[in-house]
């Protein structure tokens, strides 16, 4: 097995941190330039109690 130095690990961690930052920016709603209607629908869906939601299995049974 090849030896890995702390310097290499640090370099990799910095690279991963930069990548994660890019991913985070990509998924921010403002960055996606969502329409006002979609933002409104998201807000409504976030207020929906979990008890009113259906499970993944129920969705699959309906559409598959």
DSSP file (Angstrom, degrees, kcal/mol; ACC not computed):
  #  RESIDUE AA STRUCTURE BP1 BP2  ACC     N-H-->O    O-->H-N    N-H-->O    O-->H-N    TCO  KAPPA ALPHA  PHI   PSI    X-CA   Y-CA   Z-CA
    1    1 A X              0   0    0      0, 0.0     2,-0.1     0, 0.0     0, 0.0   0.000 360.0 360.0 360.0 138.1    0.0    0.0    0.0
    2    2 A X        -     0   0    0      1,-0.1     2,-0.3     0, 0.0     0, 0.0  -0.400 360.0-115.5 -73.1 146.3    1.3    3.4   -0.9
    3    3 A X        -     0   0    0     -2,-0.1     2,-0.4     1,-0.0    -1,-0.1  -0.592  25.7-155.1 -81.5 143.8    2.2    5.9    1.8
    4    4 A X        -     0   0    0     -2,-0.3     2,-0.2     4,-0.0    -1,-0.0  -0.971   6.6-144.2-122.0 133.1    0.2    9.0    2.1
    5    5 A X     >  -     0   0    0     -2,-0.4     4,-2.1     1,-0.1     5,-0.2  -0.552  24.2-116.9 -93.2 160.6    1.6   12.2    3.7
    6    6 A X  H  > S+     0   0    0      1,-0.2     4,-2.8     2,-0.2     5,-0.2   0.843 116.7  59.2 -61.2 -32.8   -0.4   14.7    5.8
    7    7 A X  H  > S+     0   0    0      2,-0.2     4,-2.2     1,-0.2    -1,-0.2   0.906 106.4  46.3 -63.3 -41.8    0.4   17.3    3.1
    8    8 A X  H  > S+     0   0    0      2,-0.2     4,-2.4     1,-0.2    -2,-0.2   0.897 112.6  49.9 -67.5 -40.6   -1.4   15.1    0.5
    9    9 A X  H  X S+     0   0    0     -4,-2.1     4,-2.7     2,-0.2    -2,-0.2   0.926 111.0  49.6 -63.0 -44.3   -4.3   14.5    2.8
   10   10 A X  H  X S+     0   0    0     -4,-2.8     4,-2.5     2,-0.2     5,-0.2   0.923 110.0  50.8 -60.1 -44.8   -4.6   18.2    3.5
   11   11 A X  H  X S+     0   0    0     -4,-2.2     4,-2.0     1,-0.2    -1,-0.2   0.914 112.0  47.5 -59.7 -44.2   -4.5   19.0   -0.3
   12   12 A X  H  X S+     0   0    0     -4,-2.4     4,-2.5     2,-0.2    -2,-0.2   0.902 111.2  50.7 -64.7 -41.7   -7.3   16.4   -0.9
   13   13 A X  H  X S+     0   0    0     -4,-2.7     4,-2.5     2,-0.2    -2,-0.2   0.892 109.4  50.4 -64.5 -39.6   -9.4   17.8    2.0
   14   14 A X  H  X S+     0   0    0     -4,-2.5     4,-2.1     2,-0.2    -1,-0.2   0.910 111.2  49.7 -63.7 -41.2   -9.0   21.4    0.6
   15   15 A X  H  X S+     0   0    0     -4,-2.0     4,-2.3    -5,-0.2    -2,-0.2   0.917 111.3  48.1 -63.2 -44.1  -10.1   20.1   -2.8
   16   16 A X  H  X S+     0   0    0     -4,-2.5     4,-2.8     1,-0.2     5,-0.2   0.900 109.4  53.7 -63.4 -40.7  -13.1   18.3   -1.3
   17   17 A X  H  X S+     0   0    0     -4,-2.5     4,-2.0     1,-0.2    -1,-0.2   0.908 109.4  48.0 -61.1 -42.2  -14.1   21.4    0.6
   18   18 A X  H  X S+     0   0    0     -4,-2.1     4,-2.1     2,-0.2    -1,-0.2   0.915 112.2  49.5 -64.1 -43.0  -14.0   23.5   -2.5
   19   19 A X  H  X S+     0   0    0     -4,-2.3     4,-2.3     1,-0.2    -2,-0.2   0.915 110.0  50.5 -62.7 -43.0  -16.1   21.0   -4.4
   20   20 A X  H  X S+     0   0    0     -4,-2.8     4,-2.6     1,-0.2    -1,-0.2   0.880 108.1  53.3 -63.5 -37.8  -18.7   20.8   -1.5
   21   21 A X  H  X S+     0   0    0     -4,-2.0     4,-2.4    -5,-0.2    -1,-0.2   0.920 108.8  49.4 -62.9 -43.2  -18.9   24.6   -1.6
   22   22 A X  H  X S+     0   0    0     -4,-2.1     4,-2.2     2,-0.2    -2,-0.2   0.906 111.7  48.8 -62.1 -41.9  -19.6   24.6   -5.3
   23   23 A X  H  X S+     0   0    0     -4,-2.3     4,-1.8     2,-0.2    -2,-0.2   0.912 110.0  51.7 -64.2 -42.6  -22.3   21.9   -4.8
   24   24 A X  H  X S+     0   0    0     -4,-2.6     4,-0.7     1,-0.2    -2,-0.2   0.921 110.3  48.3 -60.9 -44.7  -23.9   23.9   -2.0
   25   25 A X  H >< S+     0   0    0     -4,-2.4     3,-0.9     1,-0.2     6,-0.2   0.907 108.3  55.4 -62.0 -41.6  -24.0   27.0   -4.2
   26   26 A X  H 3< S+     0   0    0     -4,-2.2    -1,-0.2     1,-0.2    -2,-0.2   0.871 109.7  46.1 -60.0 -37.7  -25.6   25.0   -7.0
   27   27 A X  H 3< S+     0   0    0     -4,-1.8    -1,-0.2    -5,-0.1     2,-0.2   0.499  82.2 112.8 -89.3  -3.2  -28.4   23.8   -4.8
   28   28 A X  S <X S-     0   0    0     -3,-0.9     4,-1.3    -4,-0.7     3,-0.5  -0.508  70.7-131.2 -68.7 137.0  -29.3   27.1   -3.2
   29   29 A X  H  >>S+     0   0    0      1,-0.2     5,-0.9     2,-0.2     4,-0.5   0.862 104.2  54.4 -60.2 -39.1  -32.8   28.2   -4.3
   30   30 A X  H >45S+     0   0    0      1,-0.2     3,-0.8     2,-0.2    -1,-0.2   0.867 105.8  53.5 -64.9 -34.4  -31.7   31.7   -5.3
   31   31 A X  H 345S+     0   0    0     -3,-0.5    -1,-0.2     1,-0.2    -2,-0.2   0.827 102.4  58.1 -68.4 -31.1  -29.0   30.4   -7.5
   32   32 A X  H 3<5S-     0   0    0     -4,-1.3    -1,-0.2    -3,-0.2    -2,-0.2   0.604 102.2-134.9 -76.1 -10.0  -31.4   28.2   -9.4
   33   33 A X  T <<5 -     0   0    0     -3,-0.8    -3,-0.1    -4,-0.5     2,-0.1   0.956  30.9-168.1  54.3  56.6  -33.5   31.2  -10.3
   34   34 A X      < -     0   0    0     -5,-0.9    -1,-0.1     1,-0.1     2,-0.0  -0.428  22.3-108.3 -73.7 148.1  -36.8   29.7   -9.5
   35   35 A X     >  -     0   0    0     -2,-0.1     4,-2.3     1,-0.1     5,-0.2  -0.314  28.4-111.1 -70.3 161.4  -39.9   31.4  -10.6
   36   36 A X  H  > S+     0   0    0      1,-0.2     4,-2.2     2,-0.2     5,-0.1   0.866 118.5  55.1 -61.9 -36.2  -42.1   33.0   -7.9
   37   37 A X  H  > S+     0   0    0      2,-0.2     4,-2.2     1,-0.2    -1,-0.2   0.914 108.4  46.9 -64.4 -42.9  -44.8   30.3   -8.4
   38   38 A X  H  > S+     0   0    0      2,-0.2     4,-2.4     1,-0.2    -2,-0.2   0.912 111.1  51.8 -66.1 -42.1  -42.3   27.5   -7.8
   39   39 A X  H  X S+     0   0    0     -4,-2.3     4,-2.2     1,-0.2    -1,-0.2   0.892 109.5  50.9 -60.2 -39.1  -41.0   29.2   -4.7
   40   40 A X  H  X S+     0   0    0     -4,-2.2     4,-2.2     2,-0.2    -2,-0.2   0.912 109.6  49.5 -64.4 -43.3  -44.6   29.6   -3.5
   41   41 A X  H  X S+     0   0    0     -4,-2.2     4,-2.5     1,-0.2    -2,-0.2   0.878 109.5  52.3 -63.6 -38.0  -45.2   25.9   -4.1
   42   42 A X  H  X S+     0   0    0     -4,-2.4     4,-2.2     2,-0.2    -2,-0.2   0.927 108.8  49.9 -63.6 -44.9  -42.0   25.0   -2.2
   43   43 A X  H  X S+     0   0    0     -4,-2.2     4,-1.1     1,-0.2    -2,-0.2   0.911 111.7  48.6 -60.3 -42.6  -43.1   27.1    0.8
   44   44 A X  H >X S+     0   0    0     -4,-2.2     4,-0.6     1,-0.2     3,-0.5   0.922 111.2  49.8 -63.3 -43.8  -46.5   25.4    0.8
   45   45 A X  H >< S+     0   0    0     -4,-2.5     3,-0.8     1,-0.2    -1,-0.2   0.855 106.5  55.6 -65.8 -33.7  -44.9   21.9    0.6
   46   46 A X  H 3< S+     0   0    0     -4,-2.2    -1,-0.2     1,-0.2    -2,-0.2   0.784 105.8  52.5 -68.2 -26.1  -42.6   22.7    3.5
   47   47 A X  H << S+     0   0    0     -4,-1.1     2,-0.4    -3,-0.5    -1,-0.2   0.570  84.4 107.3 -85.9  -9.0  -45.6   23.6    5.7
   48   48 A X  S << S-     0   0    0     -3,-0.8     5,-0.1    -4,-0.6    -3,-0.0  -0.552  76.5-120.1 -71.8 125.9  -47.3   20.3    4.9
   49   49 A X    >   -     0   0    0     -2,-0.4     3,-1.6     1,-0.1     4,-0.4  -0.341  15.9-121.9 -65.3 147.5  -47.1   18.0    8.0
   50   50 A X  G >  S+     0   0    0      1,-0.3     3,-1.6     2,-0.2    -1,-0.1   0.842 110.8  65.6 -58.5 -34.1  -45.3   14.7    7.5
   51   51 A X  G 3  S+     0   0    0      1,-0.3    -1,-0.3     3,-0.0    -2,-0.0   0.742  99.1  52.7 -62.9 -22.3  -48.5   12.9    8.5
   52   52 A X  G <  S+     0   0    0     -3,-1.6    -1,-0.3     2,-0.1    -2,-0.2   0.544  94.5  91.9 -88.5  -8.4  -50.2   14.2    5.4
   53   53 A X  S <  S-     0   0    0     -3,-1.6     2,-0.3    -4,-0.4    -3,-0.0  -0.502  72.3-128.6 -87.7 155.5  -47.5   12.9    3.1
   54   54 A X        -     0   0    0     -2,-0.2    -2,-0.1     1,-0.1    -1,-0.0  -0.698  27.2-107.5-100.7 158.4  -47.4    9.6    1.3
   55   55 A X     >  -     0   0    0     -2,-0.3     4,-1.8     1,-0.1     5,-0.1  -0.281  25.0-110.1 -80.8 166.2  -44.5    7.1    1.5
   56   56 A X  H  > S+     0   0    0      1,-0.2     4,-2.6     2,-0.2     5,-0.2   0.888 119.7  56.0 -59.8 -40.6  -42.1    6.3   -1.3
   57   57 A X  H  > S+     0   0    0      1,-0.2     4,-2.5     2,-0.2    -1,-0.2   0.903 105.4  50.8 -60.6 -42.2  -43.7    2.8   -1.5
   58   58 A X  H  > S+     0   0    0      2,-0.2     4,-1.6     1,-0.2    -1,-0.2   0.888 110.4  49.5 -63.7 -39.1  -47.1    4.4   -2.1
   59   59 A X  H  X S+     0   0    0     -4,-1.8     4,-2.1     2,-0.2     5,-0.2   0.936 111.6  48.7 -63.9 -46.1  -45.7    6.5   -4.9
   60   60 A X  H  X S+     0   0    0     -4,-2.6     4,-2.6     1,-0.2    -2,-0.2   0.889 109.0  52.8 -62.8 -39.7  -44.1    3.6   -6.5
   61   61 A X  H  < S+     0   0    0     -4,-2.5    -1,-0.2     1,-0.2    -2,-0.2   0.862 112.0  46.6 -64.3 -34.1  -47.2    1.5   -6.3
   62   62 A X  H  < S+     0   0    0     -4,-1.6    -2,-0.2    -5,-0.2    -1,-0.2   0.872 125.3  26.8 -75.1 -37.3  -49.2    4.3   -8.0
   63   63 A X  H  <        0   0    0     -4,-2.1    -2,-0.2    -5,-0.1    -3,-0.2   0.593 360.0 360.0-107.6 -11.4  -46.7    4.9  -10.9
   64   64 A X     <        0   0    0     -4,-2.6    -3,-0.2    -5,-0.2    -1,-0.1   0.442 360.0 360.0-106.1 360.0  -44.8    1.7  -11.4
